[in-house]
């Protein structure tokens, strides 16, 4: 009886302090995982003596045991709180992996798969890293919720997340093992900014300057920069927490262009899943299009496929080839180029367009099913394709077809002369797609004729579509400005499109974005010309347009830039990625709706 009372008392005390204990365990796990990641980065980034390796090995064993104990304690506390079984199973598996990894750290002779690739991963503490990353991500997702409060300006937090990611990437690229022979602070900052801003301009050769670790850092920066760090952390929140508060959804609504606040977190989840799915399929197709003749080693082919799939979908333009896709082993690989083209186009359309087209196709297939199998003569099809989707698709098609035709006509006897038949068409198609913020090249950019370079300036300036991984002023901005000019010239007082009236606010924002882009590009061109006198102005302007539109194409000028010009390009890439209009809107305080109106008076324009 006495023992029963003691147990009941302990259970009561545990129930009373359960939430506090879980919070303490979460805090311990977060700081443990953060410290462990720092040690892992130190291990990966620096060369060590044999004694240092032995010390690190002992640390990993003790550290993992502590991590497993805290994980087990938290699981016991959470298990009594009605946690889903799937969650418990995942936690148990990770605890077992961590315990097994710690055991092998102290007793490596017990490893039975010696000499295999799997044993190499285990010996390199890969199991410990999986557990550590899981704990860090789940705790990071919890803490990211505290930032998504209404007192923070979403635009400023969005901008701050890119700055933080650029600085973090710079630090990682400065690690000794990230490069073959070291890298300067400015070049590391430039590379990190170019990767995070998914631009592709480089001051050092990605293929020869960076080690495998450095290339992994670059592709992770590209992935996070393409998705947006806030989108990724929100996805972690959704994935690990399975729920989100109203404040979180309201905070993220504008950043993902979602009309319905209730669908915000679902939209974020769909963005990440679609990104990973498309990149996975793209990597498989790229892998299938190359063979041992181009890349002998299997793991190098896999790495090449993954790197270029992510880089293409995110419209980054980074390549692990010194000459890019103009490399002699790849410039005639048209199947590879068609896959890259498809990834660039899909990534440049924008997630709102992809979701809208998916909804339309889903409805059409369902209606067709009803007609065929249920003999329904008529099925109502609602208006699913919105004006934004129609405008983006039409503008993108015109720019794509026009760019391809002009490239084919102008460069037929120039850069396309080494191709024949179908190859000329694919190379021209690639040349029409790549200036839309992609940055890859299958021809020698320095040999392009002047008329085509001028056309490239226009295509780069327009860029991709809103809500995509690309840059530029966006297709909708260009289309609205052009259509509004046409509407005014015909004497119309409002802009009408596809049976809908376009709000004046959208037109005003379009002209504001265009004006700001000219100001930034013009200032960048002026400063680069000042810091690099003697360089032809066309090359300077091309570099400025490419940086602002996050394209990554260059007339072989980037490595020649001085320190001042590199800093100008870094700032220009950043402004092009986050959006100058977004930056100004975040800095300036919003004015409340005005309930008064002054008398109107005309201003002479022409």
ZIKAHU-V785838 format. One record per pair of residues at least 6 apart in sequence whose C-alpha atoms are under 6 Angstrom apart, sorted by the first residue. I is the first residue (numbers start at 1). J is the second residue. If there is no record, write none. Layout:
# ZIKAHU-V785838
I:J ; I:J
This chain:
# ZIKAHU-V785838
30:136 ; 30:139 ; 33:132 ; 33:136 ; 45:175 ; 45:176 ; 45:177 ; 46:176 ; 46:177 ; 61:102 ; 61:105 ; 64:102 ; 68:95 ; 94:131 ; 98:128 ; 101:127 ; 101:128 ; 113:119 ; 141:233 ; 141:236 ; 141:237 ; 148:248 ; 148:251 ; 155:586 ; 156:586 ; 166:192 ; 166:193 ; 169:192 ; 170:188 ; 170:189 ; 170:192 ; 173:188 ; 178:210 ; 178:211 ; 178:213 ; 178:214 ; 179:209 ; 179:210 ; 179:211 ; 180:209 ; 180:210 ; 180:211 ; 194:200 ; 195:221 ; 195:222 ; 196:221 ; 196:222 ; 196:225 ; 197:225 ; 197:577 ; 198:222 ; 198:316 ; 199:316 ; 199:550 ; 199:551 ; 199:552 ; 200:316 ; 200:317 ; 200:318 ; 200:552 ; 201:552 ; 203:558 ; 203:559 ; 206:320 ; 207:320 ; 207:321 ; 207:322 ; 226:314 ; 226:469 ; 235:269 ; 249:264 ; 253:264 ; 258:264 ; 279:309 ; 279:310 ; 282:309 ; 283:305 ; 283:306 ; 283:309 ; 286:305 ; 286:336 ; 287:305 ; 289:336 ; 295:301 ; 311:317 ; 311:318 ; 312:340 ; 312:343 ; 312:344 ; 313:343 ; 313:344 ; 313:347 ; 314:469 ; 315:344 ; 315:437 ; 315:438 ; 315:470 ; 316:438 ; 317:438 ; 317:439 ; 317:440 ; 325:331 ; 325:441 ; 325:442 ; 326:442 ; 326:443 ; 331:442 ; 347:469 ; 348:464 ; 348:465 ; 348:468 ; 348:470 ; 349:465 ; 349:468 ; 350:465 ; 350:466 ; 350:467 ; 350:468 ; 351:467 ; 351:468 ; 353:389 ; 360:384 ; 400:432 ; 403:432 ; 404:428 ; 404:429 ; 404:432 ; 407:428 ; 408:428 ; 416:424 ; 434:440 ; 435:459 ; 435:460 ; 436:459 ; 436:460 ; 436:463 ; 436:464 ; 437:463 ; 437:470 ; 437:471 ; 437:550 ; 437:551 ; 438:551 ; 439:551 ; 439:552 ; 439:553 ; 445:555 ; 446:555 ; 460:549 ; 461:472 ; 461:549 ; 462:472 ; 462:473 ; 462:474 ; 462:475 ; 463:471 ; 463:472 ; 463:474 ; 464:470 ; 464:471 ; 464:474 ; 465:474 ; 465:475 ; 466:474 ; 471:549 ; 471:550 ; 472:549 ; 477:510 ; 495:501 ; 495:502 ; 496:502 ; 521:544 ; 524:544 ; 525:540 ; 525:541 ; 525:544 ; 528:565 ; 531:565 ; 543:554 ; 546:552 ; 547:572 ; 547:573 ; 548:572 ; 548:573 ; 548:576 ; 549:576
